[in-house]
Amino acid sequence: MDSLQLGTYEFSSRLILGTGKFSSTRAMLDAVRASGTGLVTVALRRFNREQAEDDLFGPLSEIGGITLMPNTSGAATAREAVRAAHISRELSGSPFVKVEIHPNPHHLMPDPIETWEACRILASEGFLVMPYIPADPVLAKRLEDVGCTSVMPLGSAIGSGQGLSTAGMLKIIIRDSSIPVIVDAGLRSPSEACAAMEMGCAAVLVNSAIAVANDPTAMASAFAEAVQAGRRAKRAGVMPRSGTAVATSPLTSFLGTAP
Amino acid sequence: MNALPAWLTDTRLSAEIVPLLSGRSEASLEQLASEAKAATLRRFGRIVSLYAPLYLSNHCSSGCAYCGFASDRKSPRRRLEPDEIKRELAAMKALGIGDVLLLTGERTIETGYDYLRQAVERAAGIMPRVAVEAFPMTVAEYRGLAECGCTGITIYQETYDPENYGKLHRWGPKRDFLERLETPERALQGGIRSIGVGALLGLSEPVAEATALARHVMHLCRSYWKAGVSVSFPRIRPQEGGYQPAWPVDDRFLARMIFVFRIAMPDVDLVLSTRENPAFRDGMAGLGITRMSIASRTTVGGYHDPEGAGTSQFEVSDDRSAEEFCRALRSKELEPVFKNWDPAFNGPIVTEEAGCP
């Protein structure tokens, strides 16, 4: 079976869902179910054990067959992300952590320096570390070196819906990586998720595009199908694009004819 | 008075926003609303973060002409004692509130820094997120608050018109326009993570006020790249003292101003309090506004004992219960969020990282 391997975990779906930004917990849960995902991320700041109606963690943990990946959104430094990871593991029991460190609370771009430091510490402590990163091939390899389970480069800014604006860098990351590459952030439509999979991503993570759709449930299943199609196309071998111009006079005539 | 800072007279933003604010642009109010809605949805999704104010005291040493707590008002003065603060926070917590704004007036003997710091410490033990709206402080004092769990500071300039500012702030420490203008920066230098700014609408000509406020936001974002900046849109409300606004701001202008801010600064939190009436609040939720106060009591001690708590700073216009308000948000496909922060992230942004002066 063509499953997604993350550490010792196997997932049949290659779509990962974010759980913020939905109009209600029920809408989020319906989308999670419709997506067929086996892995969802939830922010520690949205864990609310004291008020069930406001809590995302409780209802998610009750859906069967779903693994939770707490994220450290809100952390501005490695120290804060490590603290958040410890608390999240305590509360959720999940070995996964999505490291999200964005010191600027407006554009939410990940901090490569603090992210590397947090990942180094958390990987050495046995977490399955999934860092959200800028699409930087060098950083991706540095994170692989410290023991991350995957890298999650951004397609474009969180919530921007600008799709795969980092495609050039993503291709290098995918080519060079020995661990799964998962595009996280910026995807607007299923066709972009499909393109990411055709490019060779191991999975994609989607939140805003599903959460703010008029019908999040239908959009979740549309993404699920697009991800499957993209994956199948990748495995089937996408026809190479013709990009070579044909010179009017042969370029290699000086080499003579073959013997 | 010393010279005004360069950012306050920087005209770069003017060409973009003044025509929109003054209604001279071709964009209709409806078009602006639609753009603001789309921008909000993209960045913030369908959630509205909620907070509630807790008035610690009505002691004040200043003479703001428009405020019900000014030091010449006749109402009895009162401050919450530690056990009362605990009781109020417990009453708020029972309403589901997880984000509290502690308020007090200008510094007095009864309500000075130590009093405030202790209140923050107490609140941070109970609430996931604690912010403060109080007197201007020193960098070291702000650092002290950040260390005991204060995440945000709200400080309104009230008016960005220096001349008007001088007339309205009749006495007390708040008379110094520039000192107040520099306060958000001192808070950020002290490691406070987010700063809330605003102009009290009605005090001066509104297009100029909105423009200056936008410049202030841009200046803070540029100079302190790790700072969260949020903008509030308070309008003058009836209060003891009976001040009548010289420049009344109507609903259409206020809505326009909020749309323009959302379009010009798509990733900044925009805040609307219970000063506004239910129809306006419900209408604006999701059209730019991303943060709202709920179930507010603007009296000292008003959560535990709503009837016996005395005079308010201003009259609340939306007095719906938390439950009722959340129902209204949900009917608009918006999710009210009570906890959108975790104490794991509390503590000052460390000095060498705290932006540049």
Interface residues (C-beta under 8 A of the other chain):
Chain A: G20 K21 F22 S23 S24 T25 L44 R45 R46 F47 N48 E50 Q51 E53 D54 G74 A75 A76 T77 E80 R83 A84 I87 P103 N104 P105 H106 H107 L108 G159 S160 G161 N207 S208 A211 V212
Chain B: L41 R42 R43 F44 G45 R46 I47 K93 G96 G98 P128 R193 S194 C221 W225 K226 A227 G228 V229 D267 V268 R330 E333 L334 E335 P336 V337 F338 K339 N340 W341 D342 A344 F345 G347 I349 V350 E353
